[in-house]
């Protein structure tokens, strides 16, 4: 070995020994956490903004003369129409993707009707008034078969009809203006085909129930009430009632706007307060939380994950992801309209909107999101 090579190895060898001894001092580890597929999807859903893919304008008849009832599937909308040739009959029409041409589903003979489509789009609850009294039926949109739920004398009338979010329970109020019979809340169970009557005697004494929303388990009801001392002013309150032993137990009440409320679980609901704040109430711990401010109206998707809303004094529609008490990725999705009706499709990917623009002209259209 030459002197030159000897000198080179004398420099490199100690350096290699030092490096090798450092590597052998102990194992070096690094922990990498790989999120599950569910976690990845959840992050993507809450972090991505809402983007409008398509806008579908509804035919003129659905805007000018039809009463929108909601979605019968993720790609079809249902509305009712009065006919000039037969004023005592209503036509049900379905508008299917791409929402250009409608088809007649059935014709219904009824006077002074009230029609409420179930959230799953399968049944239509119908109240009709006759000289002999009110009657309540459930119509299957699949086969057109009608089932009579109840019939009342002309001294009692049905004031409001409402479905639970899971379409199992049909709730309605019966009112006797003469006072001879007690006002009552009635629940019809679509699974067992049975009815339950809960008298409202001594319930919220002096206040008048206006509308109801039943929880998915059928054990709680949200009442919109006219308080006795503010009846003339039009102010309203929301009241949470629990059904126990065929009685209503009052659990929570607060001033509210109209009938703007929705269940998010059997123990939680959101509502629009009289101060234009959107609140969430959790009866398990009595927590009342503010979700949004300056809200004019809102609509919650079927899966409870998305919310569409408008702000007071604006003609803009926003859509956001509802996560607990927070609204994430809230984006303006349409400008130039004040919504009067908003319905989410069954797959929560489309939003049916009806309202007025700046020129007070009616508009009806569907937003499809990415």
Backbone torsions as a table, in degrees:
resi	resn	phi	psi	omega
1	UNK	NA	133.5	-179.7
2	UNK	-75.4	163.6	178.5
3	UNK	-63.1	-33.2	-178.6
4	UNK	-65.3	-44.7	-179.8
5	UNK	-68.2	-37.2	179.4
6	UNK	-61.0	-43.3	179.7
7	UNK	-64.0	-39.7	-178.6
8	UNK	-64.7	-44.5	179.5
9	UNK	-69.5	-30.3	177.7
10	UNK	-66.2	-21.7	177.7
11	UNK	-89.4	-41.8	-174.4
12	UNK	-74.6	-40.5	-173.9
13	UNK	-59.7	-48.8	176.8
14	UNK	-59.4	-35.0	-179.7
15	UNK	-66.0	-41.6	177.8
16	UNK	-64.9	-40.6	178.4
17	UNK	-60.3	-43.3	179.9
18	UNK	-62.2	-44.4	-179.9
19	UNK	-65.4	-42.7	-180.0
20	UNK	-66.4	-37.9	177.6
21	UNK	-65.7	-34.4	177.1
22	UNK	-67.6	-37.9	179.9
23	UNK	-70.8	-28.9	-177.0
24	UNK	-89.6	4.4	-178.6
25	UNK	-71.5	-15.3	179.2
26	UNK	161.9	154.3	-178.9
27	UNK	-69.7	138.4	178.1
28	UNK	-102.9	118.6	-176.6
29	UNK	-119.2	152.0	176.2
30	UNK	-136.5	127.0	-177.6
31	UNK	-92.8	125.1	177.4
32	UNK	-115.3	120.3	-179.8
33	UNK	-96.0	120.2	178.5
34	UNK	-101.5	114.0	-178.5
35	UNK	-66.7	152.0	177.9
36	UNK	-71.3	167.1	-180.0
37	UNK	-60.5	-38.2	-179.9
38	UNK	-63.6	-41.8	-179.7
39	UNK	-65.6	-39.6	179.6
40	UNK	-62.2	-45.5	179.7
41	UNK	-62.5	-40.8	-177.8
42	UNK	-64.4	-41.0	179.0
43	UNK	-64.6	-43.8	-179.4
44	UNK	-62.1	-40.7	-177.2
45	UNK	-67.6	-35.1	-175.7
46	UNK	-87.8	-17.5	-174.4
47	UNK	-100.3	-22.2	-176.3
48	UNK	-85.5	136.3	178.8
49	UNK	-74.4	159.3	176.9
50	UNK	-80.4	131.0	178.5
51	UNK	-126.4	135.2	-179.9
52	UNK	-81.0	122.5	179.8
53	UNK	-88.5	-46.1	-179.0
54	UNK	-144.2	153.5	172.3
55	UNK	-123.2	124.6	-179.7
56	UNK	-113.0	119.7	176.2
57	UNK	-83.1	129.9	179.2
58	UNK	-75.7	150.8	176.8
59	UNK	-54.9	155.2	-174.4
60	UNK	-57.1	-38.2	-176.8
61	UNK	-64.2	-30.4	179.4
62	UNK	-72.9	-20.6	178.7
63	UNK	-93.9	-40.2	-172.0
64	UNK	-87.2	-37.5	-172.4
65	UNK	-128.2	-10.6	-177.0
66	UNK	-91.4	152.4	172.0
67	UNK	-105.5	109.8	-178.4
68	UNK	-67.4	132.2	-179.1
69	UNK	-108.0	-23.9	178.5
70	UNK	132.5	-159.6	-176.0
71	UNK	-99.3	131.1	173.0
72	UNK	-94.3	-15.5	172.4
73	UNK	-158.3	-177.7	-179.5
74	UNK	-70.5	-12.7	-177.3
75	UNK	-128.2	18.6	179.3
76	UNK	-145.5	141.8	-178.2
77	UNK	-116.4	144.3	-178.9
78	UNK	-117.8	140.8	176.3
79	UNK	-143.7	157.6	176.9
80	UNK	-111.1	149.6	-176.4
81	UNK	-137.8	140.3	170.8
82	UNK	-84.0	146.4	-179.8
83	UNK	-110.9	136.8	-179.3
84	UNK	-70.0	-36.3	-177.3
85	UNK	-72.3	-31.3	179.8
86	UNK	-131.6	81.6	-175.0
87	UNK	-62.9	-18.7	179.8
88	UNK	-84.3	-0.9	-178.1
89	UNK	-117.6	152.0	173.8
90	UNK	-118.6	143.8	174.3
91	UNK	-104.1	134.7	171.0
92	UNK	-98.5	128.3	179.7
93	UNK	-124.1	143.0	177.3
94	UNK	-110.7	134.2	177.8
95	UNK	-115.1	114.4	-172.9
96	UNK	-109.6	151.0	178.1
97	UNK	-46.5	132.8	9.3
98	UNK	-88.7	30.4	170.0
99	UNK	62.3	45.2	-180.0
100	UNK	-112.5	-40.1	-175.9
101	UNK	-126.7	135.8	-178.3
102	UNK	-101.1	164.0	175.3
103	UNK	-136.2	145.6	-179.7
104	UNK	-76.2	128.0	178.1
105	UNK	-90.7	-47.8	-179.3
106	UNK	-166.2	167.8	174.5
107	UNK	-119.5	136.5	-175.0
108	UNK	-123.5	130.6	176.8
109	UNK	-94.6	113.5	-179.6
110	UNK	-164.7	150.1	178.3
111	UNK	-107.7	145.4	176.8
112	UNK	45.0	60.9	-171.3
113	UNK	-84.2	154.4	167.1
114	UNK	-129.1	123.4	-173.4
115	UNK	-127.4	128.7	-179.2
116	UNK	-129.6	120.4	179.5
117	UNK	-82.5	136.3	178.8
118	UNK	-67.0	149.8	-178.4
119	UNK	-57.3	-29.2	178.4
120	UNK	-84.6	-0.9	175.7
121	UNK	74.5	13.1	-174.3
122	UNK	-96.8	-26.9	-174.9
123	UNK	-133.9	152.7	177.5
124	UNK	-121.4	119.4	175.3
125	UNK	-86.2	131.2	-174.5
126	UNK	-130.2	124.2	171.3
127	UNK	-108.6	133.9	176.5
128	UNK	-132.8	145.5	-178.8
129	UNK	-108.0	131.4	176.0
130	UNK	-126.7	173.5	179.3
131	UNK	-61.1	-34.5	-176.7
132	UNK	-81.8	-11.4	178.8
133	UNK	137.1	-179.4	-178.7
134	UNK	-86.1	152.8	171.6
135	UNK	-137.2	153.4	-178.6
136	UNK	-129.4	127.4	-179.2
137	UNK	-129.6	160.2	172.4
138	UNK	-121.1	123.3	-177.9
139	UNK	-106.2	128.2	175.0
140	UNK	-81.7	123.9	179.0
141	UNK	-75.8	-14.5	-179.3
142	UNK	-76.4	-48.5	-176.8
143	UNK	-118.1	-1.9	178.6
144	UNK	75.8	9.5	-178.9
145	UNK	-80.3	132.2	179.9
146	UNK	-105.5	135.9	178.2
147	UNK	-118.7	124.3	179.4
148	UNK	-77.4	125.8	-179.4
149	UNK	-92.2	-43.3	-177.4
150	UNK	-161.3	158.0	175.1
151	UNK	-138.4	140.0	-173.5
152	UNK	-129.1	154.1	176.2
153	UNK	-71.2	168.5	-175.4
154	UNK	-71.6	-4.5	177.0
155	UNK	-90.4	-9.1	179.6
156	UNK	-122.4	136.7	177.3
157	UNK	-132.9	156.1	179.3
158	UNK	-87.5	120.9	-175.3
159	UNK	-90.1	-39.4	-175.9
160	UNK	-148.4	146.5	177.5
161	UNK	-125.8	138.9	-178.9
162	UNK	-152.4	140.7	175.6
163	UNK	-97.5	148.7	167.6
164	UNK	-71.7	159.4	-175.7
165	UNK	-60.8	-30.1	-179.7
166	UNK	-89.4	5.4	176.5
167	UNK	66.1	14.9	179.3
168	UNK	-83.4	-42.1	-174.6
169	UNK	-107.5	136.5	172.5
170	UNK	-111.6	115.7	-179.3
171	UNK	-108.9	146.8	177.4
172	UNK	-155.8	155.4	179.8
173	UNK	-101.7	137.8	172.0
174	UNK	-115.7	130.9	-174.2
175	UNK	-123.3	136.1	174.5
176	UNK	-115.4	99.6	-178.6
177	UNK	-59.7	-25.9	-178.0
178	UNK	-75.5	-20.3	-179.1
179	UNK	82.8	3.9	-179.2
180	UNK	-71.9	-29.4	177.6
181	UNK	-122.3	151.8	-179.4
182	UNK	-72.8	140.6	171.8
183	UNK	-64.6	151.1	-174.9
184	UNK	-146.6	156.5	168.9
185	UNK	-102.5	132.3	-179.8
186	UNK	-123.6	137.9	179.5
187	UNK	-121.0	129.9	175.3
188	UNK	-112.2	125.6	-179.1
189	UNK	-92.8	114.4	-177.3
190	UNK	-68.6	-23.6	-179.8
191	UNK	-80.3	-49.2	-178.1
192	UNK	-89.3	-10.7	-177.9
193	UNK	58.7	39.3	179.5
194	UNK	-123.2	156.7	-179.6
195	UNK	-115.2	152.5	178.2
196	UNK	-133.1	134.8	-179.0
197	UNK	-113.9	124.9	177.2
198	UNK	-119.9	110.5	-179.4
199	UNK	-70.2	144.0	-179.7
200	UNK	-100.3	26.0	178.0
201	UNK	-63.7	130.0	179.8
202	UNK	63.8	9.8	177.7
203	UNK	-87.3	124.0	-178.9
204	UNK	46.5	56.9	-172.1
205	UNK	-50.0	125.2	178.9
206	UNK	93.1	-24.5	179.6
207	UNK	-84.3	154.7	-177.6
208	UNK	-115.3	121.3	177.1
209	UNK	-70.8	136.5	-178.4
210	UNK	-108.2	-46.1	-178.8
211	UNK	-150.8	168.1	-177.2
212	UNK	-139.5	159.1	168.8
213	UNK	-141.1	123.8	-174.9
214	UNK	-93.0	140.9	176.3
215	UNK	-73.5	163.5	-176.5
216	UNK	-64.5	-27.7	179.2
217	UNK	-89.8	-1.2	177.7
218	UNK	70.6	15.4	-176.2
219	UNK	-107.0	-5.3	-179.0
220	UNK	-141.5	154.3	-178.2
221	UNK	-139.9	137.2	170.7
222	UNK	-97.0	120.7	178.2
223	UNK	-102.7	136.8	163.8
224	UNK	-97.1	124.4	-171.7
225	UNK	-121.0	147.8	165.1
226	UNK	-95.4	106.9	177.5
227	UNK	-63.3	145.0	-175.8
228	UNK	-59.3	-42.8	-173.9
229	UNK	-78.7	-9.1	179.9
230	UNK	-123.4	20.1	-174.4
231	UNK	-59.6	-41.4	-177.0
232	UNK	-70.3	-30.0	-177.3
233	UNK	-79.8	-14.8	179.8
234	UNK	85.8	3.1	178.5
235	UNK	-67.9	150.4	-177.8
236	UNK	-133.6	163.5	175.7
237	UNK	-132.7	155.7	171.4
238	UNK	-102.5	139.7	-177.2
239	UNK	-133.4	127.6	175.3
240	UNK	-94.1	123.1	178.7
241	UNK	-122.4	135.0	176.1
242	UNK	-102.3	134.9	-178.8
243	UNK	-89.9	116.0	177.7
244	UNK	-137.1	124.1	177.8
245	UNK	52.2	46.3	178.8
246	UNK	60.4	26.2	174.5
247	UNK	-130.8	160.5	178.8
248	UNK	-104.6	123.6	175.9
249	UNK	-103.0	117.7	-179.7
250	UNK	-72.2	127.4	-176.6
251	UNK	-118.9	-23.9	-177.8
252	UNK	-162.4	142.0	175.3
253	UNK	-149.5	147.6	-178.4
254	UNK	-163.5	146.4	175.5
255	UNK	-57.6	138.9	-175.2
256	UNK	-145.0	170.2	178.6
257	UNK	-103.9	121.2	173.8
258	UNK	50.0	-138.9	-179.0
259	UNK	-112.1	33.0	-176.8
260	UNK	-84.3	86.4	177.5
261	UNK	-154.9	158.3	-178.5
262	UNK	-159.7	141.3	174.9
263	UNK	-76.3	136.4	171.0
264	UNK	-108.0	-17.4	170.9
265	UNK	-160.5	-178.6	178.6
266	UNK	-70.4	-13.5	-179.6
267	UNK	-118.9	-3.1	-176.2
268	UNK	-131.8	147.0	175.1
269	UNK	-151.4	159.9	175.8
270	UNK	-116.3	150.4	-179.2
271	UNK	-154.7	157.3	179.1
272	UNK	-95.5	114.7	-179.5
273	UNK	-76.3	166.1	-179.7
274	UNK	-66.0	-15.6	176.8
275	UNK	-91.5	12.8	178.7
276	UNK	67.2	20.1	174.1
277	UNK	-98.3	140.3	176.1
278	UNK	-91.1	117.4	-174.8
279	UNK	-106.9	155.2	165.0
280	UNK	-118.1	134.4	176.5
281	UNK	-119.2	132.9	177.6
282	UNK	-119.2	111.1	-174.6
283	UNK	-76.2	-12.9	179.2
284	UNK	-64.8	-34.2	178.2
285	UNK	-126.8	3.8	178.9
286	UNK	70.9	19.3	-177.1
287	UNK	-80.6	130.7	175.9
288	UNK	-116.6	118.6	-173.2
289	UNK	-125.8	146.3	176.8
290	UNK	-90.1	127.9	179.0
291	UNK	-99.2	-48.3	-179.9
292	UNK	-141.2	161.4	177.5
293	UNK	-122.5	159.6	178.8
294	UNK	59.3	33.8	-177.0
295	UNK	-82.6	137.3	177.3
296	UNK	-99.3	-43.0	177.9
297	UNK	-157.6	162.2	179.5
298	UNK	-154.1	162.6	175.8
299	UNK	-145.6	130.9	-177.0
300	UNK	-100.4	136.2	-179.9
301	UNK	-69.2	164.0	-176.1
302	UNK	-63.7	-34.0	179.8
303	UNK	-85.8	3.1	177.1
304	UNK	66.5	14.5	-176.2
305	UNK	-98.4	-23.1	-176.7
306	UNK	-121.5	149.6	178.0
307	UNK	-136.2	132.6	172.6
308	UNK	-106.8	139.1	-177.2
309	UNK	-155.8	161.6	173.6
310	UNK	-124.7	153.6	-179.0
311	UNK	-103.1	147.7	-177.0
312	UNK	-61.7	130.1	178.5
313	UNK	83.8	2.8	179.1
314	UNK	-119.2	157.5	174.8
315	UNK	-115.7	50.0	-177.9
316	UNK	-126.6	139.5	174.3
317	UNK	-104.0	129.7	178.3
318	UNK	-111.8	152.2	173.6
319	UNK	-133.3	135.4	-179.9
320	UNK	-143.4	168.3	177.2
321	UNK	-94.9	121.4	-179.5
322	UNK	-89.0	112.8	179.4
323	UNK	-126.1	102.2	-175.9
324	UNK	64.9	-121.9	179.5
325	UNK	-99.8	14.0	-177.0
326	UNK	-119.4	146.9	172.5
327	UNK	-110.4	114.1	-175.8
328	UNK	-105.0	154.9	175.6
329	UNK	53.8	31.9	-179.1
330	UNK	-70.5	123.0	-174.8
331	UNK	-127.6	143.8	169.4
332	UNK	-71.2	125.1	-176.5
333	UNK	-111.1	-16.5	178.2
334	UNK	-157.7	137.4	-179.6
335	UNK	-120.4	150.0	173.8
336	UNK	97.2	21.1	178.9
337	UNK	-148.3	144.0	171.5
338	UNK	-104.9	108.8	-173.5
339	UNK	-72.8	138.8	171.8
340	UNK	-107.1	-24.8	179.4
341	UNK	-142.0	134.5	174.6
342	UNK	-138.5	123.7	178.1
343	UNK	-124.5	126.5	172.5
344	UNK	-80.9	143.2	173.9
345	UNK	-69.0	165.5	-175.1
346	UNK	-65.0	-28.7	178.1
347	UNK	-92.4	4.4	176.6
348	UNK	62.3	25.1	179.6
349	UNK	-109.6	-5.9	179.4
350	UNK	-134.1	153.9	-179.6
351	UNK	-131.7	116.8	176.5
352	UNK	-87.7	126.5	-173.9
353	UNK	-128.7	136.8	171.0
354	UNK	-132.7	137.6	-178.4
355	UNK	-175.7	-162.1	-178.8
356	UNK	-125.5	143.2	176.3
357	UNK	-91.8	-169.4	-176.0
358	UNK	-63.1	-25.8	-179.7
359	UNK	-92.8	13.0	-180.0
360	UNK	65.2	13.4	176.2
361	UNK	-79.9	141.9	-179.8
362	UNK	-74.0	146.4	175.9
363	UNK	-136.5	143.6	174.0
364	UNK	-138.4	124.8	-177.9
365	UNK	-157.1	169.1	-179.5
366	UNK	-123.3	129.1	172.6
367	UNK	-96.8	127.8	174.6
368	UNK	-109.4	127.6	-175.5
369	UNK	-98.2	156.9	178.1
370	UNK	-61.2	NA	NA
